[in-house]
């Protein structure tokens, strides 16, 4: 069973930066797409960013230009670099992996709070 474990969430002031990490228990080459989603209190979980096996990246319009997704295949890790954070970025951030067969895997989430 594949496991995804996120880390890096924290309390940060507006304008600050954080880097989230998601480590897979196996090779991330087994995933067709890796991504980050977030869920704010009382709202649905929404896409933040994705990265494909061929390194193609996609971002939600709300984070484009501020967030950057990347992967380190040797470390089986996908990152989300978040800059210029805003209070509306406050949410639980989840790592997602989608296999070539269509199976989906989720991490347990990591809390990001942007507040002064």
Secondary structure by P-SEA (a helix, b strand, c coil): cbbbbbcccccccccbbbbbbbbbccccccccccbbbbbcccccccccccccccbbbbbcccccccbbbbbbccccbbbbbbcccccccccbbbbbbbcccbbbbbccbbbbbbcc
